[in-house]
Amino acid sequence: MNLVETHAHLDFDAFDGDRADVLDRARAAGVSAFVNVAIDLEQAAEATLALAEAHADVYAAVGIHPHGAGAWAGRVDQAVARLERLAAHPRVVALGEMGLDFYREYAPPEAQYEVFDAQLALAARMGLPVVIHCRAAYEQVLPRLEALPAERVLLHCFSGEEHAAACAERGYYIGVGGVLTYPGSEGLRRVVAAYPRDRVVLETDCPFLAPQPRRGRRNEPAYLVWVAEALGRVWGVTAEEAAAVTSRNAARFFGWEGSDGL
Ligand SMILES: [Zn+2]
């Protein structure tokens, strides 16, 4: 099975005790590439770039998570300058995760808008794809993506079931992970079944959202196998086929096609 992990947080301290083993278990399960996603411009970005430098199969995305937007509100110029320097690193394949979260709302909406818009403008200027975190905020995120169009858009941990048709029409990629395996996710499975197959990629969002057999415990990229099995059932294909299609999609999204990235 050839799997691509499009959204991991392997820099989190949940992996401090066994990070190398976690990577090796995933490789043994068929994961050929990992994108580690930073949630801030400080420790997470530094640790993410260090991981990508240490492992030829680990790539980096850098950005400011909406939960941390409050720290940069009112001085987004500084954030953008810093992000632009980080994004120039040769192992950075996307900007993110960035977006809006009105489910938790750890940062005030105005701060979230300001920091998200600034990152979208930078992505457009740099020609980089964007990894979007969107929770209870599709009605605010979608117009922003239209106003500040990025090269390519990936809606990570997709949950915008009522907005799926609009997202498909705009050619956005969606990331599916452990949630697809949960018994209560019938609505999501219906949406994924109808979504264009060349726009679906796999992710764990580890250490969060472990798939069904490990639900509630720490997630890790080796568990992508269960997500591929669930997607195969949704599509009516084998897990291997679902893995192959989503890996090709990931390569196209991150710009590895025609390179030696995979
Ligand atoms: Zn994430």
Residues whose N, C-alpha, C, O or C-beta is under 5 A from the ligand:
A	BS01	ZN	D205
